[in-house]
Amino acid sequence: MFLDTLVPPAGSHKKATRVGRGISAGKGKTCGRGEKGAGARKSANKGFMHLEGGNFPLWRSVPKRGFKSLKVRDTQIVNLESIEKLDVAEVTPEVLAAKGLIKDADKPVKILARGELTKAVTVKASSVSRQAAQAIEKAGGKVEII
């Protein structure tokens, strides 16, 4: 078998209908778009959401409230009290995900200072609050930003 001998299966390739080539071609004059209206215009999208045929637009009738930030950060929060319960010397996103404290090891992790830390632990996270960093260092641990 060679590349020049390959052919597509029968019926898989169909020629595109050429519209606007006269009445005898079957798709002449209006080219299958019908007469007048938004669907007959070249720039109109038939079934376009904002075109409702004179009805009051849905997007204007639905109430709009609040604010939706375009800068969504999927930061996952872990507190010191959760780290205290772990029996590990080094806390990384992979360890936290394995223990079920966070859902995804690839998303950013922030360590917060709720709770007490009594053992020396090396913490590797995307960000650490100032109070949490002080508590970790006070317990003899180390903070690394990754």
C-alpha positions in Angstrom: 0.0 0.0 0.0 1.3 3.4 -1.0 0.1 6.9 -0.4 -0.7 7.5 -4.0 -3.0 4.5 -4.0 -5.2 5.6 -1.1 -8.7 6.7 -1.9 -11.5 7.8 0.4 -14.5 5.4 0.9 -17.3 5.6 -1.7 -19.8 8.3 -0.8 -17.7 10.0 1.9 -16.8 13.0 -0.3 -19.7 14.9 -1.8 -19.3 18.0 -3.9 -20.5 21.2 -2.3 -23.7 22.7 -3.9 -22.8 25.6 -6.0 -25.5 28.2 -5.5 -26.4 31.2 -7.6 -25.7 29.5 -11.0 -29.1 30.0 -12.6 -32.5 28.5 -12.3 -31.7 25.2 -14.1 -29.0 24.4 -11.5 -31.7 24.1 -8.8 -30.2 26.6 -6.4 -30.5 29.7 -8.5 -31.9 33.2 -7.8 -32.4 33.1 -4.0 -29.8 30.3 -3.5 -32.1 28.3 -1.2 -32.5 31.2 1.3 -36.1 32.0 0.4 -37.6 35.4 -0.2 -36.9 38.4 2.0 -36.4 38.4 5.8 -33.3 38.2 8.0 -32.5 34.7 6.7 -32.2 36.0 3.1 -29.6 38.6 4.1 -25.9 37.7 3.9 -25.0 39.3 7.2 -27.9 37.9 9.3 -27.5 34.6 11.2 -30.7 32.6 11.1 -31.6 31.7 14.7 -29.2 34.3 16.1 -30.0 34.8 19.8 -30.4 38.6 19.7 -32.9 38.6 16.7 -36.3 37.8 18.2 -38.6 39.1 15.5 -39.9 42.1 17.3 -40.2 40.5 20.7 -38.5 42.2 23.6 -35.0 40.7 23.7 -34.3 38.1 26.3 -31.0 39.6 27.3 -32.7 42.9 28.1 -35.6 41.3 30.0 -33.4 39.1 32.3 -32.3 41.1 35.4 -28.6 41.7 35.8 -27.2 41.9 39.3 -23.8 42.0 40.9 -20.3 41.8 39.4 -18.5 39.0 37.8 -14.7 39.4 37.8 -12.9 38.5 34.6 -9.8 37.7 36.6 -11.0 34.5 38.3 -8.3 32.9 40.4 -8.8 29.3 41.4 -6.6 29.5 44.5 -7.0 26.6 46.9 -6.8 27.4 50.6 -5.1 25.3 53.2 -4.9 26.3 56.9 -2.1 25.5 59.4 -4.5 23.3 61.4 -4.8 21.0 58.4 -1.0 20.9 58.0 -0.6 20.1 61.7 -2.7 16.9 61.2 -0.4 15.6 58.4 2.5 13.3 59.3 4.9 14.6 56.7 8.2 16.6 56.8 7.6 18.4 53.5 4.2 19.8 52.4 3.8 20.2 48.6 0.7 20.5 46.4 1.1 16.9 45.4 1.1 15.8 49.1 -2.0 17.9 49.8 -3.8 16.5 46.8 -3.0 13.0 47.8 -4.3 13.6 51.3 -7.5 15.1 50.0 -6.9 18.7 51.3 -7.0 20.2 47.8 -8.6 19.0 44.6 -5.9 19.8 42.0 -2.1 19.9 42.5 -1.7 22.0 39.4 -3.8 25.0 40.6 -2.3 27.6 43.0 -2.3 26.8 46.7 -2.3 29.4 49.5 -1.4 28.7 53.1 -3.4 30.6 55.7 -2.6 31.0 59.5 -5.7 29.5 61.1 -4.7 27.1 63.7 -1.4 26.3 65.4 1.7 24.6 64.1 3.9 22.7 66.6 6.3 20.7 64.4 9.0 21.8 61.9 7.7 21.4 58.4 9.0 22.6 55.0 6.0 24.1 53.1 6.1 24.6 49.3 3.1 26.6 48.0 2.2 29.2 45.5 1.7 31.8 48.3 1.7 32.0 52.0 0.2 34.6 54.3 2.6 36.7 56.4 1.2 35.3 59.7 1.3 31.7 58.4 5.0 32.2 57.3 5.8 33.5 60.7 4.1 30.6 62.5 5.9 28.1 60.3 9.3 29.6 60.9 8.5 30.0 64.6 7.9 26.2 64.8 11.3 25.6 63.1 10.0 25.0 59.6 10.8 26.6 56.3 8.6 28.3 53.6 9.3 28.0 49.9 7.3 29.8 47.2 6.9 27.7 44.0 
